[in-house]
Amino acid sequence: MNDLLNYDQQSIEISSRRIVFVLLLVSIILGMVSGGIIFYRLGYLWGLIFLMSWAWLSSASRGVSLQRTIRASRAQVGQVFEEQYDIKNNSILPLFWLELRDESPLPGSHEALVINFMKGRNLRSFLHRTRLTKRGVFYTGPISVDYGDILGLFKGTQKLSSWSRIIVYPPLFDIENFPNPPGLLSGGVSLRMRTHLITPNAAGVREYVPGDPLNRIHWLSSARRERFMVKEFELDPLADVWIFIDSESVIHAELAGFKDEEEKENFWDWLPFLELPAYSVPVVTSELHGIPFSVGLSQSTVEYSVSIAASLAQYFIKKGRSVGLVSMARSFTLLPPERSGRQLGKILEALALLKADGNLPLTSWVETQARHLSRGSIIVLITPSTNSEIAFLVDSLNRLGLRPVTVLVNSNSFGGLNGSDDIYSNVKMMGYPAYLITRNDNIGSVLSS
């Protein structure tokens, strides 16, 4: 559609120049044939219009500048991303029209904005809203600015490289209840194991060593001993939670050719549908000016797995547990377990960047990593794999003193292989907690059951 509009504008521009040029030639020819001075004057008029339009546009277009300001550099799928455009005409000559086209890779931001008659030394500000439908890291900009003279004889284009970076987190679903076993020790008893992490359990102080963070200095002890002393910590008695997400490329599936409504590029095309969101897929609900609207979850096992991992991380951190994340994609991701909103932000950022481009099956690396974890830790396995060895992996983790919980994404419902049902039955038969997520299931409800 944008290409068609650009083609029409170019055709009009060329036609306008041709008309003026033809009128100029006709006036000169008639003046030479008839000798009438009026035809020469008309020729001078058309030539003057042609030259003035070109000179006006060349002079006025040199003073166009743009500044874009974003409200937040981090957002979530389903939210509305707002940025402010401040476009200024620094020239003393006015511009009769401007068209702004965002060339950002951010989905939904490619709409054209038109400004009519901008005075010289004038500033225009307006908001540009984009409905976020995909997770990831995106860069806004550059912006292409088209402008022309009042008669449409000439058209100029500039690319203004004003840009910014935005991270779009995966959607989160509320979970009310999930297997949450305690640690191996009773509450209030520390593990007597030193750690480099900051925990609520302070073990004592020691002398400062170059490289120690300044925020660990214990100033009272330092003043008393007249040298820098830093605090030491012990592990928390509560069990750590480790989320393992399967990123092997060959096991993930996506419905081919599926085009949900959230893939509409123009945000304003959604306005007629805001009051009546009708989806058969898990949705994230948000508001725009008090009007609720929903975003459907993309129909792929990758997006379901990422949303499940993000939702579980939010659930456990709200419960005060230390949560870590492990994934073996093309690049290895390991976030040590911590408890805080800052840790949730780090997990969401890692999941926003996660791609299913790994080449190692889950069974080949989870047990190796699990041998380095403390006993009693909760291991949440999120996978769409149909490999029957998943059940044996769960039993092996339990023999290592860990607490495995399996979340299976039914690959068959996304057009993939069949076998998730059998793995789910085998894991449940062994007595371990397991969940089966099928396409269009309510993720929060299934994981809370």
C-alpha angles and dihedrals in degrees: 000000000000091000090052092051091048090050091052092049092050090049092051091047093051092044092052093052091047092052093052091045092049091049089051092052093044091051092050093046093048090048092052093046100043099025090224113154091212091069091053089050090051088051090052088049094053092045092048091050090050094050095041092051091051094045093045093052094044092052099041096045094060092071100055114121132167135200122186123196123192123211095218135003092213127054140152136243107273096032127109114246112214127194131172122229118207108187118181134192104211093180123092089230119083125239114225097208140356131192120201120200120184112219094188119135088229105119113246097019099100100096121126122238122201126204119195122214110343114198123226116273088015132140125207123192128187141154124253116201126199124186109224113227104157134051122232142078116302135180120217116220174013104153122207114215120198122190138168146181125270095262095045094239097129135027130196132196131200132180113217112199099210106142145157138186126249129184115208113204122211119260118273127217125200115249118194101186136014135159103286110171118182125241125274092263129060119257118281095027116107125218093236088228119130118229137185090225124092109250133167089255112085112196101186143282136286137179119289116263121197107264097036113130113256092227089068094060112117101217098193092055090043091054092046095050095033093232134080115280124186130203124248125208139205130217118272116253091228115095118259119238118225120191113203114192120193111233101173107139100215096057098053121092137193132189105256115232094007110151114183123191092256090072092073105120099209112074093202091059084072096061095090090052100047096095095046110043107175115180135156092199132075107283138200113217123213137157137240115193089340094308114119121227133171139222119210119224113250113258100246134102090234094060092043091051093048092048091048091051092048093048093049092048090053091047096052095042089053087054090055096251127141109247129196132183130215128182132164106208124137085302121038116244122199124165113182114230117270135156121231143080087267090062090051089053091052091049093048091049091051091048091048088060096040117120128183095236101119125124102201122090118235093245092059099060111020096074091047091054093042092061089070095053125097117258115265095032118143113241115199112194115198113187143141090205120136093199109131090216089076089084091052090048090055091051091047091053090052091052088056089061095258129129108236122199117183125208111187122195107209102238093188092065088058094051095269134116125311123241108085091105092057093049090049092051093048094050092048090047089056089056099250123131113258138169131201118208116196126189112281092018119139098250095200093050095046094049091045094053 
